[in-house]
Amino acid sequence: MAAQIRVWRVDEDYSYRAVAQAATDLWGSDWGSNQGYGAALCEAAAEMLGEDFNQELWN
C-alpha cells in the first residue's frame, strides 16, 4: 500500500485529494477525496518507506 501511495503522490503527482480518492476507489474506505485523509496516507507511506514526508519529493 505504501508503495502505491508513493507512486500516486511522487511519480504521478497526485494531489492529497486525488490520493485519498484513489485509495478509496482501490481499497474501499469511506473517506472519499478528503484532503486530510490523503495527507495522512502520504505521511504514513513515507514513514513506512523510510522517507521524510516533509521533503520536496513528497510535497
Number of C-alpha atoms within 10 A of each C-alpha: 11 15 11 14 23 22 14 19 21 16 12 11 15 17 17 22 17 18 28 27 22 19 22 18 13 9 10 11 11 10 14 18 19 16 17 13 19 26 20 14 21 24 19 17 20 21 13 13 11 9 14 15 17 10 9 8 14 17 13
